[in-house]
Each structure stands twice: as structure tokens, then as C-alpha cells.
């Protein structure tokens, strides 16, 4: 609580990272992906209670999202923003540690080129 986070969740038996990502976007935000997810990498993050395997994906939106994100008990506030805006926010806001780790790795690997 109190941290910005990406959509995330645990997988069900037999689910692929792609299936988990699509399901979690729908469950947490009521959001269907406009197109396909582009898998970037899988990383591991040790938090205080478990070792996570984190699949990191991206999808491009050619225009501003005009849908409505469904509010729920997990989401206090949501926002879609560019990589540039993320870079501004990272120094001002609290992000979950694994989010910072994933973004640093994605930037290092130049995953945000057009």
C-alpha cells in the first residue's frame, strides 16, 4: 500500500507469462490489451516473503486510451504515462522495488525504442 506498482499477480497452474499478464490486466483494471503484448524479459526479484519470477511486457498504444478502468479494492489510483513521464516520477514517487528493478533493466537494454 502507498506505492505505485505495475499490474501484477501470481499465475495459475499451467498458465504462461503471457496468459497471466493478459488475465491480470483484465482482473485488476478491466482492461483488454489493444493488440498483443511484446514480451521483453523475465527477471527474478527477492522480496521479504518470496522469490518472484517477473515477466515484463510492453504494448504500444497509438492513441490515448479512452476506455474506463474499473475501480476495485486493489487500485486506489491509476494512470498511463510515457517513459519520459515515468523517469520524472521515479524520483518523486514511491514505486515497488521490483518495478524500479524492471524499469532500470528495460532502460539499460533499450527496450523502449520506437
GIMO-V101436 format. One record per backbone hydrogen bond with DSSP energy under -0.5 kcal/mol. NH is the residue of the N-H (numbers start at 1). CO is the residue of the C=O. Records with the same first field share a line. If there is no record, write none. Layout:
# GIMO-V101436
NH->CO ; CO
This chain:
# GIMO-V101436
4->94
15->12
20->16
21->17
22->18
23->19
24->20
25->21
26->22
27->23
28->24
29->25
30->25 ; 26
31->25
32->30
35->33
38->58
39->37
40->56
41->56
43->54
45->52
47->45 ; 50
52->45 ; 50
54->43 ; 52
55->53
56->41 ; 54
57->55
58->38
62->60
70->29
72->75
75->72
76->74
86->82
87->83
88->84
89->85
90->86
91->87 ; 88
92->89
93->89
95->93
96->4
99->96
100->96
101->97
102->98
103->99
104->100
105->101
106->102
107->103
108->104
109->105
110->107
111->106
113->110
